Amino acid sequence: MYSSPSEDATKPLSLNKAVFLGSAIISILLIVWTIALPDYSEALLSASMAWVSESFGWYYMLVVAAYSIFALFVGFSKYGDIKLGQDHEKAQFPFLAWAAMLFSAGIGIDLLFFGASEPLMHYLTPHTGLEPASAEAMRQALSQTFLHWGLHGWGIYALIGMALAYFAYRKNMPLALRSPLTPIFGERLVKGWLGDGIDTFGVVCTLMGIATSLGIGVLQANAGLTHVFGVESSKMVQSLIILGVVLAAAISAMTGVEKGVRRLSEFNMLSSILLLIAILVMGNTVYLLNTFTQSIGQYFQTIVFKTFDVYAYDGSAGADWKSGWTIFFWAWWVAWAPFVGLFIARISRGRTLREFVFGVMFIPLGFIFAWFSIFGNSAIDLVANGATELGEIAINDAAMGMFALFEYFPFSDVLSFAGVVIGLIFFVTSADSGALVLANLSSKGMTNDTDAPVWLRLFWAAATGLITLGLLFAGGFASLQSVSVIAGLPFSLILVLYMMSMWRSLKEEGNKRKASTVGTANVLDSGKSWKARLQRIVSFPSHTQVERFLQNIVKPAMSDVEKELRAGGLKTSLDVRNLANIGDDLDAGLDDDNGQIDGIKLRVGHGDEDDFIYEVNLIKAERPNFTLNTSTKHAEFYYRAEVFLSDGSQEYDLVGYTKEQVLVDILHQYECHLQYLHLER
C-alpha cells in the first residue's frame, strides 16, 4: 500500500534513463526548432498562446482561484496541524532561513526589474474602462499589480509544494512530481510509464523556464552594468556573465542546500530589504506609507471581483488585455510550479500544513506588497509630476525601469550597483536550486531524505548555462518562454488531480484520528500497584536498562502477537535491528553485531490496504535538571522505549510496563488501525 515505506529506499541511487533521455531529446528538439526557424516558431507559438487565452481564459481564472481556496482551506482546517513528516519531526531549517529561501525561490529576478515598470504600465496603459494617467488609473495600478503577484500565484506554489512534501515526508515516497498521483492511479502506473512521463514533463518545463529566465536576466544585468559602469553591451560580456553565474551555481551546488542556497537566499533577502528601506527613506516617505496602506486595502476590497473578471463585456480590447496580462501571469505561475513547488517542498520537512500554507502564501506576500508599493508608487508619483521619460522607459524597456527610477534618487550609482549585484545573486540561486530539482527528477532510487549526487547537479547547471548561451547567440528566448506558458495548461490539470489526491489522503488522516479514540484500554494498573507505577514515572533508566527491557519484555510480547497473527493467516514480520537512521534522538552509537537492540518493529500486512506498524525504539533524551547527578557518568541523559506507528513517534514510553501491559498496548493500537481501515472502506 502507498503509505508504506517506498521500496525504492532499498535500491541504489542511479540515473533514470527514461526521464533523462526523454527530457533531453524533447528539450534539444525544441531549442533547435526555435533557433533554426525563429520567425515560424515565434509566430506559431504566439498564435497558440492567443488560442489558449481565448479558449481557456475562463478556465484559468476558475482553476487558479480553486488552487488558492483549497490551500487556504487546508491551512484553516482541522488538518492544519498535520506534519509534513512524521509526528515527532522538527522543522529542518530555522524560520528565517526558510523564509529567505521561499523569498528567493518564488520571487526571483522579475521582482527587481518589474517593481517599478509594471505599476507604471497599469497607470499609463490601463485595462479597458480606465483613462490613462488618471487618478483612478493611479489607484487601480497597484491593486492590479498585487493581483498578478499576490495570493493567487502563491496559492499555486502552496498547493503543489504541500502535495509533494506531504507524500514525500508523510507517506515515505520519493520527492518527485509523480508521487502525489499514487492514490489516484495506483503504485504500478506511477512507478512506470505514467510517472516517467510526468517527471519528464516537469524537467522540460523547469529547464525551459530557467534557461529563458537566465537569458533574459543576463540581458538585463548587462544593461545594468552598462548603466552603472559604461560596460559595453555585447555577446562577449553576456557570455562572461552566464559563465560566472553557472560557475557560482556549481560551487553552491557542491555545498548543498543547507549551506549554498540557504546562505545566498539570506543575503538576497537582507540586501533587498536594505534597498527597499533606502528608497522609502530617500523618497516621499509619508506619501509612500499612505499609498502602501491604501493599496493593500484596495487589493483585498477588489480581490473577489478581479479573481473572476474575464472582461467578457469589453470586446476584443478586453480580451487582448486579459491575454497579455492576467492569463499570461496565471499560465506563467503554473508553468513555474514544478520547479518552485519541488524546491519549497525540499526545504519544508517537519513543518505543519498550517505553517506551510500560511508561510508560503503570506510571507512573500508581505514583501511583495512593500516592494511594488514603494517602487511602483515612487515611479508613478514621479511620472505624474513631469518625469515623462521614466514612463517611456518603463513601457518600452521594462527591464530598465528600476535603473531609470534610481536616477531620481541620491546615490543613484550605488543603488544601481546594488540592483545589479542582487540580480546576479538571484541568478545564482535560480541556477543552483534549478540544478537540484532537475537532478532529483532525473534520478531513480531516490528517498525523501536524499538529493541527487553532486555530479548530476553540476551537469544540469552546466547544461542550463550552455542552453542559455546557445539561445543568447541565436535568439529564441521569447519562443521558449511561450513554450513554458503553453505547457501550463496541461500541468494545471495535474494540479487539479493533486487537489483530489490531497483531499482523499487528508480524509484518511481524519479517519485515523477518529479510529484512535475507539475503546481505549487502561494498560496500567488501576491503583492497585500505585507504588510500582510511581517508581516507573520518576525513573530515568540507563541505556543498558532500556536495552534489557526491550530484550526481556517488549520483544517476547511483540513476538507472541506476531506468531498469533501469522497463525491466523496474516502476513507478518518482526525486525530486531539498529535504527540509528530514524532520527537525531536515537542512540546511534550501537549496532546489531554485539546483540544489542535499538529497536523492534512489528509489521502486519493487509493486502492492498495500509499495513499495521508497531515499533519500539530506544531513544536518548535529556534528563530534567532537578534529577541531575553530576557524579553519574552521562547523567544529563536517560533512555526511553518510545512507541512509533506508521506516522511517527507517539511520544509515550513503555519502560516499566509488564509484558501483559505491552500486549494490551499493541492490541489497542491494532484495534485502532482496524477501525481506521473500516472507516476507509
C-alpha positions, 0 to 999 in steps of 0.5 A, spaced: 500 500 500 502 507 498 503 509 505 508 504 506 515 505 506 517 506 498 521 500 496 525 504 492 529 506 499 532 499 498 535 500 491 541 504 489 541 511 487 542 511 479 540 515 473 533 514 470 534 513 463 527 514 461 526 521 464 533 523 462 533 521 455 526 523 454 527 530 457 533 531 453 531 529 446 524 533 447 528 539 450 534 539 444 528 538 439 525 544 441 531 549 442 533 547 435 526 548 432 526 555 435 533 557 433 533 554 426 526 557 424 525 563 429 520 567 425 515 560 424 516 558 431 515 565 434 509 566 430 506 559 431 507 559 438 504 566 439 498 564 435 497 558 440 498 562 446 492 567 443 488 560 442 489 558 449 487 565 452 481 565 448 479 558 449 481 557 456 481 564 459 475 562 463 478 556 465 484 559 468 481 564 472 476 558 475 482 553 476 487 558 479 482 561 484 480 553 486 488 552 487 488 558 492 481 556 496 483 549 497 490 551 500 487 556 504 482 551 506 487 546 508 491 551 512 484 553 516 482 546 517 482 541 522 488 538 518 492 544 519 496 541 524 498 535 520 506 534 519 509 534 513 513 528 516 512 524 521 509 526 528 515 527 532 519 531 526 522 538 527 522 543 522 529 542 518 531 549 517 530 555 522 524 560 520 528 565 517 532 561 513 526 558 510 523 564 509 529 567 505 529 561 501 521 561 499 523 569 498 528 567 493 525 561 490 518 564 488 520 571 487 526 571 483 529 576 478 522 579 475 521 582 482 527 587 481 526 589 474 518 589 474 517 593 481 517 599 478 515 598 470 509 594 471 505 599 476 507 604 471 504 600 465 497 599 469 497 607 470 499 609 463 496 603 459 490 601 463 485 595 462 479 597 458 474 602 462 480 606 465 483 613 462 490 613 462 494 617 467 488 618 471 487 618 478 483 612 478 488 609 473 493 611 479 489 607 484 487 601 480 495 600 478 497 597 484 491 593 486 492 590 479 499 589 480 498 585 487 493 581 483 498 578 478 503 577 484 499 576 490 495 570 493 493 567 487 500 565 484 502 563 491 496 559 492 499 555 486 506 554 489 502 552 496 498 547 493 503 543 489 509 544 494 504 541 500 502 535 495 509 533 494 512 534 501 506 531 504 507 524 500 514 525 500 515 526 508 508 523 510 507 517 506 515 515 505 515 516 497 520 519 493 520 527 492 518 527 485 512 530 481 509 523 480 508 521 487 502 525 489 498 521 483 499 514 487 492 514 490 489 516 484 492 511 479 495 506 483 503 504 485 504 500 478 502 506 473 506 511 477 512 507 478 512 506 470 510 509 464 505 514 467 510 517 472 516 517 467 512 521 463 510 526 468 517 527 471 519 528 464 514 533 463 516 537 469 524 537 467 522 540 460 518 545 463 523 547 469 529 547 464 525 551 459 523 556 464 530 557 467 534 557 461 529 563 458 529 566 465 537 566 465 537 569 458 533 574 459 536 576 466 543 576 463 540 581 458 538 585 463 544 585 468 548 587 462 544 593 461 545 594 468 552 594 468 552 598 462 548 603 466 552 603 472 559 602 469 559 604 461 560 596 460 559 595 453 553 591 451 555 585 447 555 577 446 562 577 449 560 580 456 553 576 456 557 570 455 562 572 461 556 573 465 552 566 464 559 563 465 560 566 472 553 565 474 553 557 472 560 557 475 557 560 482 551 555 481 556 549 481 560 551 487 553 552 491 551 546 488 557 542 491 555 545 498 548 543 498 542 546 500 543 547 507 549 551 506 549 554 498 542 556 497 540 557 504 546 562 505 545 566 498 537 566 499 539 570 506 543 575 503 538 576 497 533 577 502 537 582 507 540 586 501 533 587 498 530 589 504 536 594 505 534 597 498 527 597 499 528 601 506 533 606 502 528 608 497 522 609 502 527 613 506 530 617 500 523 618 497 516 621 499 516 617 505 509 619 508 506 619 501 509 612 500 506 609 507 499 612 505 499 609 498 502 602 501 496 602 506 491 604 501 493 599 496 493 593 500 486 595 502 484 596 495 487 589 493 483 585 498 476 590 497 477 588 489 480 581 490 473 577 489 471 581 483 478 581 479 479 573 481 473 572 476 473 578 471 474 575 464 472 582 461 467 578 457 463 585 456 469 589 453 470 586 446 476 584 443 480 590 447 478 586 453 480 580 451 487 582 448 488 585 455 486 579 459 491 575 454 497 579 455 496 580 462 492 576 467 492 569 463 499 570 461 501 571 469 496 565 471 499 560 465 506 563 467 505 561 475 503 554 473 508 553 468 513 555 474 510 550 479 514 544 478 520 547 479 518 552 485 513 547 488 519 541 488 524 546 491 519 549 497 517 542 498 525 540 499 526 545 504 519 544 508 520 537 512 517 537 519 513 543 518 505 543 519 500 544 513 498 550 517 505 553 517 506 551 510 500 554 507 500 560 511 508 561 510 508 560 503 502 564 501 503 570 506 510 571 507 512 573 500 506 576 500 508 581 505 514 583 501 511 583 495 506 588 497 512 593 500 516 592 494 511 594 488 508 599 493 514 603 494 517 602 487 511 602 483 508 608 487 515 612 487 515 611 479 508 613 478 508 619 483 514 621 479 511 620 472 505 624 474 509 630 476 513 631 469 518 625 469 515 623 462 521 619 460 521 614 466 514 612 463 517 611 456 522 607 459 518 603 463 513 601 457 518 600 452 524 597 456 521 594 462 527 591 464 530 598 465 525 601 469 528 600 476 535 603 473 531 609 470 527 610 477 534 610 481 536 616 477 531 620 481 534 618 487 541 620 491 546 615 490 543 613 484 550 609 482 550 605 488 543 603 488 544 601 481 550 597 483 546 594 488 540 592 483 545 589 479 549 585 484 542 582 487 540 580 480 546 576 479 545 573 486 538 571 484 541 568 478 545 564 482 540 561 486 535 560 480 541 556 477 543 552 483 536 550 486 534 549 478 540 544 478 537 540 484 530 539 482 532 537 475 537 532 478 532 529 483 527 528 477 532 525 473 534 520 478 531 513 480 532 510 487 531 516 490 528 517 498 525 523 501 531 524 505 536 524 499 538 529 493 541 527 487 549 526 487 553 532 486 555 530 479 548 530 476 547 537 479 553 540 476 551 537 469 544 540 469 547 547 471 552 546 466 547 544 461 542 550 463 548 555 462 550 552 455 542 552 453 542 559 455 548 561 451 546 557 445 539 561 445 543 568 447 547 567 440 541 565 436 535 568 439 529 564 441 528 566 448 521 569 447 519 562 443 521 558 449 518 562 454 511 561 450 513 554 450 513 554 458 506 558 458 503 553 453 505 547 457 501 550 463 495 548 461 496 541 461 500 541 468 494 545 471 490 539 470 495 535 474 494 540 479 487 539 479 488 531 480 493 533 486 487 537 489 483 530 489 489 526 491 490 531 497 483 531 499 482 523 499 489 522 503 487 528 508 480 524 509 484 518 511 488 522 516 481 524 519 479 517 519 485 515 523 484 520 528 477 518 529 479 510 529 484 512 535 479 514 540 475 507 539 475 503 546 481 505 549 484 500 554 487 502 561 494 498 560 496 500 567 494 498 573 488 501 576 491 503 583 492 497 585 500 497 584 500 505 585 507 504 588 510 500 582 507 505 577 510 511 581 517 508 581 516 507 573 514 515 572 520 518 576 525 513 573 530 515 568 533 508 566 540 507 563 541 505 556 543 498 558 536 498 562 532 500 556 536 495 552 534 489 557 527 491 557 526 491 550 530 484 550 526 481 556 519 484 555 517 488 549 520 483 544 517 476 547 510 480 547 511 483 540 513 476 538 507 472 541 502 477 537 506 476 531 506 468 531 498 469 533 497 473 527 501 469 522 497 463 525 491 466 523 493 467 516 496 474 516 502 476 513 507 478 518 514 480 520 518 482 526 525 486 525 530 486 531 535 491 528 539 498 529 535 504 527 540 509 528 537 512 521 530 514 524 532 520 527 537 525 531 534 522 538 536 515 537 542 512 540 546 511 534 552 509 537 550 501 537 549 496 532 546 489 531 553 485 531 554 485 539 546 483 540 544 489 542 537 492 540 535 499 538 529 497 536 523 492 534 518 493 529 512 489 528 509 489 521 502 486 519 500 486 512 493 487 509 493 486 502 492 492 498 490 496 504 495 500 509 499 495 513 499 495 521 506 498 524 508 497 531 515 499 533 519 500 539 525 504 539 530 506 544 531 513 544 536 518 548 533 524 551 535 529 556 534 528 563 530 534 567 535 538 571 532 537 578 534 529 577 541 531 575 547 527 578 553 530 576 557 524 579 553 519 574 557 518 568 552 521 562 547 523 567 544 529 563 541 523 559 536 517 560 533 512 555 526 511 553 522 505 549 518 510 545 512 507 541 512 509 533 506 507 528 506 508 521 506 516 522 511 517 527 513 517 534 507 517 539 511 520 544 509 515 550 514 510 553 513 503 555 519 502 560 516 499 566 510 496 563 509 488 564 509 484 558 501 483 559 501 491 559 505 491 552 500 486 549 494 490 551 498 496 548 499 493 541 492 490 541 489 497 542 493 500 537 491 494 532 484 495 534 485 502 532 488 501 525 482 496 524 477 501 525 481 506 521 481 501 515 473 500 516 472 507 516 476 507 509 472 502 506 
